[in-house]
Amino acid sequence: MRGIFVIQGERVQEVGYRPYLQELSINYNVDVIARNELNRNIVSVEVSGAKKDITGFYAFLTERGGNSHYINKPRAARVDVISGLTFAKGKLRDIVILKQGNKLIFEQLSKGIRYQLDTIKYQKNIFSYQKKISENIAKLPAELAREIKKFAAAT
């Protein structure tokens, strides 16, 4: 399942929106592609994953504060509106066809981005395992736990 929406505002490009969305996507177990459109006030976002995860990701981004401004965004961004979420079948495409004036442009997604996302997910899993190990060590008798920690620190 894919979810598609647009972020529009006075300042939404060159403020770190794409890396922000990539990092956020890990927390919601979705894949995301964000593209700066030719109109400098628009970032197009395409999200792939389970419908409930996409909806959660979108709901987080559209959360507003007391002054009705969007609060979950890069610090330098100035967002006027985030369009409604539209669902489509299928997963993210590795090749995107964009229309630019009279021309069609084929944009291949970087394998480096996919590799970075996989690496981040892997690191998150390692952190989770380390936390579980620490919790289990805490359950061991105090003296044994100290010895294990000394050994771990020495290696």
Residue, then its C-alpha position, 0 to 999 in steps of 0.5 A: m500500500r502507498g500513501i501520497f501527499v504534498i507538503q507546501g509552504e513558504r520554506v519547505q525545500e533545502v531545510g532538511y525535510r527529506p532526511y527528516l522524513q527518512e529518519l521518521s519513517i523508521n519509527y513508523n515502519v514505512d519506506v518514504i520517498a520525498r522529492n523537491e518539486l520544481n515549484r520551490n514551495i512543494v515537497s511531494v511525499e510517497v510512503s509505502g507500508a501497512k495502511k495503519d503505519i502510513t496513517g500514523f506517519y501522516a497523522f504525526l506530520t499533520e499534528r498542530g500546536g496551540n497556534s495551529h502551526y504544524i509542529n512536527k517538521p524540520r526547525a527551519a521549515r515554514v509549512d502552510v499546508i499538508s495535503g490530504l493523504t491519498f492511498a494507492k496500491g503497490k509499493l514504492r517504485d524504484i524508477v519514478i517518471l516525472k513530467q517537466g514541461n514537455k519532457l519526461i524525466f526518469e529518476q532512478l532512486s539511489k541504491g545508497i539511500r536504500y542501503q542507508l535505510d537498511t543500515i539504520k534499521y539494522q542498528k536499531n535492532i542491535f540497540s534493541y538487543q543490547k537493551k534486552i541483554s542489559e535487562n537480563i544482566a540486571k536480573l543476575p546476582a549482583e556479583l556475577a553481573r559486575e564480573i560480566k560488565k568488567f569483562a565487557a568493558a575490557t573487550 
